[in-house]
Amino acid sequence: MTGATPVKRVLLAKPRGYCAGVDRAVIAVEKALELYGPPVYVRKEIVHNRHVVETLRERGVIFVDETSEVPEGALVVFSAHGVSPAVHVEAAERNLRTIDATCPLVTKVHKEVNRFAKDDYDILLIGHEGHEEVEGTAGEAPDHVQLVDTAEDAAKAQVRDPSKVVWLSQTTLSVDETMERVEQLRERFPNLADPPSDDICYATSNRQGAVKAMAAECDLVLVVGSRNSSNSKRLVEVALQAGARDAHLIDFAREVDESWLDGVGTVGVTSGASVPDVLVMELLRWLAERGWADVEEVTTASEKIAFALPRELRKVSS
């Protein structure tokens, strides 16, 4: 083999990991356990991360797919991804005590749906079919919302009045991919209105920006995140599009295939918005043991946003 051995180093993206909405949702479940004791029921995964879900399960949280699985009168937390009005109605009918941990940025999109539906707009919601956030958002006004996931969906979308159509989006998408869909829709509907403010959440954009800034220098990018985490999967795609030679999504350091490191000098490391930093530190230790001990942080934004706890918990805590 010719050529010098590549210098081993790690570029660590910042910002990475927990966003304010995830932090708030996880603390909400921990507070509910503290105040009311187990079991605390959570509809769907509180956030899309295996480690977080398993840790909470060990502490007495019971995750259910549907509100109907929660015993009458019990306490249920709604996940960060949000729920439709129908779920709130069902919870009330079953006399459930609810804590709504929906991320405030998702709630903002729900309010936009309601506003445009009231003005009788057709709403083209850019997002991934079957994702919990999309189901909750579309459920706000099912008669007005059409999901646009693929290029084919953009080509097929039908509206009643081309002068009254708006696009909104799932908060965890790739910024570039979303704008690609918007351009496709705008070719068909030149009067397509934009959302009143950016729907893609600041944390999703910031994490993608940090990966873009370092990807071209990386032989390999490792994204810590779960397979059902939309924003984590997008980080892998963004890394490859921005010039990384290789990129993989892993939940834990032990999932790294050592063959990925063959001939690799620079490893980029980041994590999705629902990933606790302890998992990133574990990966850095794993890499250091194999010679990648030199870590340089690549900072592209500073995040100082924090959200108040759900009001149901503020009342009890105060």
Secondary structure as UniProt FT lines:
FT   STRAND          9..14
FT   HELIX           20..36
FT   STRAND          40..43
FT   HELIX           50..58
FT   TURN            59..60
FT   STRAND          61..64
FT   HELIX           67..69
FT   TURN            72..73
FT   STRAND          75..78
FT   TURN            80..81
FT   HELIX           85..93
FT   TURN            94..95
FT   STRAND          97..100
FT   HELIX           104..118
FT   TURN            119..120
FT   STRAND          122..126
FT   TURN            129..130
FT   HELIX           132..138
FT   TURN            139..140
FT   TURN            142..144
FT   STRAND          145..148
FT   HELIX           151..156
FT   TURN            162..163
FT   STRAND          165..169
FT   TURN            171..172
FT   HELIX           175..188
FT   TURN            190..191
FT   HELIX           202..215
FT   TURN            216..217
FT   STRAND          220..224
FT   TURN            227..228
FT   HELIX           230..241
FT   TURN            242..243
FT   STRAND          247..250
FT   HELIX           253..255
FT   HELIX           258..261
FT   TURN            262..263
FT   STRAND          266..271
FT   TURN            273..274
FT   HELIX           277..289
FT   TURN            290..291
FT   STRAND          295..299
FT   HELIX           311..317
//
